[in-house]
Amino acid sequence: FPVTISPLGDFVVNLADVSGSRFLKISITAKLYSEDFEEYSKLKGEEKHAYHLRIDEELQPMMPAIKDVVITTLSRKKSDEVIGYENKIALKAELKEQLSNIMHGEFKIYDIYFTDFIVQ
């Protein structure tokens, strides 16, 4: 199935630590797929570009909901819940599930990538 990469944004959230002074700065990119479009590999140049534009057009109206899900999910976390490899993998899975619940169009989330991740 065809996949495409789409940035979901940069986020800075206060973490739920008792001190209230820790924050997470994160950039998230999603790998999206469409089960309905099997001819993607046959597309050339302009057709392929139009396909990617369609993804952007579908995502735009969902961006407020996407950003809300990311911010509310992350702001519930304490710093010790996001630091470390296993915690990052669990966070990706949680975000993927939460975002999949709001994706009602043709394109679905296949994977989540953290392209920036700083806890301070």
SERO-4910 file (N, C-alpha, C, O; in steps of 0.05 Angstrom, whole numbers):
BEGIN
 pado doro    nc1    nc2    nc3   cac1   cac2   cac3    cc1    cc2    cc3    oc1    oc2    oc3
  Phe    A     17    -24      0      0      0      0     18     25      0     40     25     11
  Pro    A      8     46    -12     24     70    -14     25     84     13      6     86     28
  Val    A     49     95     19     52    110     44     65    137     37     78    141     16
  Thr    A     60    156     54     72    182     51     79    193     79     66    186     98
  Ile    A     99    211     79    108    223    104     96    251    106     98    267     87
  Ser    A     85    258    129     73    284    133     79    295    161     73    281    181
  Pro    A     92    318    163     97    329    189     71    338    203     54    350    191
  Leu    A     69    331    229     46    339    244     51    364    261     32    377    270
  Gly    A     76    370    265     82    395    278    103    393    300    112    372    307
  Asp    A    110    417    311    128    419    333    111    427    357     93    443    356
  Phe    A    117    414    380    101    419    404    119    424    428    140    412    430
  Val    A    111    442    445    124    447    471    102    445    492     83    461    492
  Val    A    105    426    510     84    422    531     97    420    558    119    410    561
  Asn    A     83    430    578     91    426    606     84    398    613     62    388    607
  Leu    A    103    385    626     98    357    635     84    358    662     84    378    675
  Ala    A     73    335    670     57    334    694     73    329    719     62    319    739
  Asp    A     99    335    719    115    331    743    105    349    766     94    370    761
  Val    A    109    340    790     99    354    814    110    382    815     96    401    822
  Ser    A    135    386    807    148    412    808    135    431    788    135    456    791
  Gly    A    124    420    766    111    436    746    130    452    728    121    468    713
  Ser    A    156    447    731    175    463    716    188    448    693    205    459    679
  Arg    A    181    422    689    193    407    667    176    409    642    151    410    644
  Phe    A    189    410    619    174    411    594    186    392    573    209    384    575
  Leu    A    170    386    553    178    370    531    175    386    505    154    397    499
  Lys    A    197    386    490    196    398    463    199    375    444    218    360    445
  Ile    A    179    372    426    179    349    408    169    357    381    151    374    378
  Ser    A    180    344    360    170    347    333    161    319    324    175    300    328
  Ile    A    137    319    312    126    293    304    119    293    275    108    312    264
  Thr    A    127    271    262    120    266    234    105    239    233    112    221    248
  Ala    A     86    237    215     71    213    213     75    200    185     78    214    165
  Lys    A     75    174    185     75    159    160     46    152    156     34    138    172
  Leu    A     34    161    133      6    156    128      3    136    105     20    133     88
  Tyr    A    -20    122    105    -25    103     83    -55    105     76    -71    115     91
  Ser    A    -60     95     52    -87     93     42    -93     65     31    -79     57     13
  Glu    A   -112     52     43   -119     25     33   -134     26      7   -134      7     -8
  Asp    A   -146     49      2   -164     52    -22   -148     57    -47   -160     56    -69
  Phe    A   -123     63    -46   -109     71    -70    -86     52    -76    -64     56    -66
  Glu    A    -92     32    -92    -72     11    -99    -55     18   -123    -36      4   -129
  Glu    A    -62     39   -138    -48     45   -163    -25     64   -159    -14     74   -178
  Tyr    A    -19     71   -134      2     91   -128     28     86   -143     40    105   -154
  Ser    A     37     61   -144     63     55   -156     63     61   -186     85     64   -198
  Lys    A     40     62   -198     38     68   -227     38     98   -233     41    106   -256
  Leu    A     35    114   -213     33    143   -217     61    154   -225     82    145   -216
  Lys    A     60    175   -241     84    189   -250     82    218   -243     59    228   -240
  Gly    A    104    231   -239    106    260   -235     83    275   -224     78    275   -200
  Glu    A     67    288   -242     45    305   -234     23    290   -219     12    300   -200
  Glu    A     17    265   -228     -3    249   -214      5    243   -186    -11    244   -167
  Lys    A     31    236   -182     41    230   -155     40    256   -138     33    254   -114
  His    A     47    278   -150     46    304   -135     17    310   -127     12    319   -105
  Ala    A     -2    305   -145    -30    310   -139    -40    292   -116    -56    301    -99
  Tyr    A    -30    268   -115    -37    249    -94    -28    260    -67    -42    259    -47
  His    A     -3    270    -66      8    281    -41     -7    307    -33    -11    312     -9
  Leu    A    -15    323    -52    -31    346    -46    -58    338    -34    -68    352    -16
  Arg    A    -70    316    -44    -95    307    -33    -92    299     -4   -110    304     12
  Ile    A    -70    287      3    -64    281     31    -64    306     48    -76    308     69
  Asp    A    -49    326     38    -47    352     53    -74    364     56    -81    375     77
  Glu    A    -91    364     35   -117    375     36   -135    361     56   -151    373     70
  Glu    A   -132    335     58   -148    319     77   -139    324    106   -155    325    124
  Leu    A   -112    328    110   -102    332    137   -108    359    148   -113    362    172
  Gln    A   -108    380    131   -111    407    140   -135    411    159   -131    422    181
  Pro    A   -159    403    152   -182    407    170   -179    391    196   -192    398    216
  Met    A   -163    370    196   -160    354    220   -138    364    238   -135    354    261
  Met    A   -121    383    229    -98    391    245   -105    402    273    -91    396    291
  Pro    A   -127    417    276   -133    425    304   -138    401    322   -129    401    345
  Ala    A   -152    381    313   -158    357    329   -132    341    333   -127    331    355
  Ile    A   -115    340    313    -89    326    315    -72    339    336    -61    326    354
  Lys    A    -70    365    334    -53    380    354    -65    378    382    -50    375    401
  Asp    A    -91    378    385   -104    376    411    -97    348    423    -91    347    447
  Val    A   -100    327    407    -94    300    417    -65    298    426    -59    287    448
  Val    A    -46    309    410    -18    308    417    -13    323    443      0    313    462
  Ile    A    -23    348    445    -18    364    468    -30    352    494    -17    351    514
  Thr    A    -55    343    492    -68    332    516    -55    306    524    -52    300    548
  Thr    A    -47    289    505    -33    264    512     -6    270    525      0    257    545
  Leu    A      9    288    513     36    293    524     35    307    551     52    302    569
  Ser    A     16    325    555     16    341    579      7    325    603     10    334    626
  Arg    A     -4    301    599    -11    283    621     13    268    631     12    256    653
  Lys    A     35    268    616     58    252    623     77    266    642     80    290    641
  Lys    A     90    250    659    112    260    675    138    255    661    139    238    643
  Ser    A    159    269    668    184    267    654    195    238    654    206    229    634
  Asp    A    192    223    676    201    196    677    185    177    660    193    154    656
  Glu    A    162    186    649    146    170    631    153    174    602    143    160    584
  Val    A    170    194    596    177    199    568    207    196    563    215    194    540
  Ile    A    223    194    584    252    191    581    258    162    578    247    145    593
  Gly    A    276    155    560    285    127    556    272    114    532    250    121    524
  Tyr    A    286     95    521    277     81    497    250     69    499    233     74    482
  Glu    A    245     53    519    220     38    522    197     58    525    175     54    514
  Asn    A    201     80    540    180    100    543    174    114    517    151    120    512
  Lys    A    194    119    501    189    132    475    173    113    456    155    122    442
  Ile    A    180     88    457    165     68    441    136     67    450    117     66    433
  Ala    A    131     66    476    104     66    487     89     91    480     65     91    474
  Leu    A    103    114    481     90    140    474     82    140    445     61    150    438
  Lys    A    100    130    427     93    128    399     67    112    395     49    120    380
  Ala    A     66     89    408     43     71    405     18     85    415     -4     83    403
  Glu    A     20     99    438     -4    113    449    -13    135    430    -37    138    425
  Leu    A      6    151    420     -1    173    402    -13    162    376    -32    173    365
  Lys    A     -2    140    366    -12    128    341    -41    119    345    -58    124    328
  Glu    A    -46    106    368    -74     97    374    -93    121    377   -114    121    365
  Gln    A    -84    141    392   -101    165    396   -107    179    370   -129    187    365
  Leu    A    -86    183    354    -90    197    328   -106    180    309   -122    191    293
  Ser    A   -103    154    309   -119    137    291   -149    139    297   -165    137    279
  Asn    A   -155    145    323   -183    147    330   -196    172    318   -221    173    315
  Ile    A   -181    192    311   -193    217    300   -189    219    269   -200    237    257
  Met    A   -175    200    257   -170    201    228   -194    186    215   -195    162    214
  His    A   -213    202    204   -237    191    193   -237    191    162   -257    182    150
  Gly    A   -216    201    150   -216    203    121   -203    178    108   -201    157    121
  Glu    A   -194    182     84   -181    160     69   -154    152     81   -147    129     80
  Phe    A   -140    171     92   -112    166    100   -111    159    130   -124    172    147
  Lys    A    -96    138    136    -93    128    163    -63    130    171    -45    132    155
  Ile    A    -59    129    198    -32    131    208    -19    103    209    -30     85    221
  Tyr    A      3    100    195     18     75    195     39     75    217     44     55    230
  Asp    A     53     98    221     74    100    241     78    129    249     69    147    235
  Ile    A     91    133    271     97    159    282    128    161    285    141    142    294
  Tyr    A    139    184    278    167    189    281    171    213    298    158    234    294
  Phe    A    190    212    317    198    235    332    223    246    319    243    232    317
  Thr    A    221    270    309    244    282    294    259    302    312    280    312    305
  Asp    A    248    308    336    261    324    356    249    316    382    224    312    384
  Phe    A    265    313    403    254    304    429    272    314    451    294    303    455
  Ile    A    264    334    465    280    346    487    263    349    512    242    361    511
  Val    A    273    338    534    260    342    560    278    360    576    302    355    578
  Gln    A    266    381    587    282    399    603    267    406    628    278    422    644
***
